């Protein structure tokens, strides 16, 4: 069954100004500001939400009023970072991780079994989308390589599609039907959006940015526009701005607008002009003019996804799960700021060697990039798979001239930048 989160039909009897977001306080939150990485609703009442680093799964059958924990913290074995959850129907669902494991349930999420029939085995699943009655797509990874997985028989058999000709990273996949869909991430030039009309056999590049190291993190399509209006969130790094990209002609042309967060990820619009955006450092920023100006709603933090069920009902995930309705809310919730990884560079200023020490709080993936003070990628210093909580030390030659540089860490729990001086 195709889910309804991209069905955005404007009902004129409601004023957009009445729409507001409220935290759902009946679902347990995490320490250290770690977030819910995904939320998925099959209909307005039946949904699932996952904690990322703490690897837990929750289910609701009453629109988030109450939740049942289906997977306890670490319940599928060790330090698995849960990234996304997707259901074809009320029974068949899939759970993607950033830890080399991919799971399927046939009983609504109570029991999960690892999928072992994909070759090669995906190192991570960053995005999923189910369409029709038995087709599901997945993609990865934000740390590379770029690939698509596809099943047309509800996950019994799988096809692996190498996407290295089009991208170096893939984060998001979004399909209109079994054949027509989009994938987003980045390539050597910058953030990228791709389209297929033949079920993933061939792809066309719709959008390609110019800043290496950026990714299009999330996509949204306004179906009431004839599939012509497409939004994307562009995750960047200091000193660059995060951005919103938008097309009104199905992807042939794009405009780009700066947004208040650098590591922007979640995006959702109810019309071409009214929408919200947020990311690792922010909650819901709202615009009524298509992204020219943004206002901080002071609701939410550490946002990753916004999903719409209708024009007056939507859900989002971040520090907790949030719900949008057309009723003003007085719910209060104490947001806990995300705690970044502890990173030290010593000495700083440096001479001919760059010494970096990072304290990892759990299993993780690391992309360590060196950028100029103006945000140009100079070198991808290291990719690393972290298997358990530990401190890791790295040393790199530094054959660069005197000046200011930016060291950027991209991990499962976010991005952070450190200024270094030579």
ABEGO torsion letter per residue (X at the ends): XBBAAABBBBBAABBAAABBBBBBAABBBBBGGBBBABBBBABAABBBBBBBAAGBBBBBAAGGABBBBABBBGAAEEBBBBABBBBABAABBBBBBAAGBBBBBAAGGABBBBBAABOBBBABBABBBBBEAABBBBBOBAAOBBBBBBBAAGGABBBBBBAAAABABBABBBBABAABBBBBEBBAAEBBBBBBAAGGABBBBABBBABBGBBBABBBBBAAAGGABBBBBBBBBOABBBBBBBBAAGGABBBBBBBABABBABBBBABAABBBBBBAABBBBBBAAGGABBBBAGBEBGBABBBBABAABBBBBBABBBBBBABBBABBBBBBBBBBBBBBBOBOBBBABBBBBBBBABBBBBBBBBBBAAGBBABBABBBBBABBBBBBBBBBBABBBEBBBBBBBBAAEBBBBBBBX
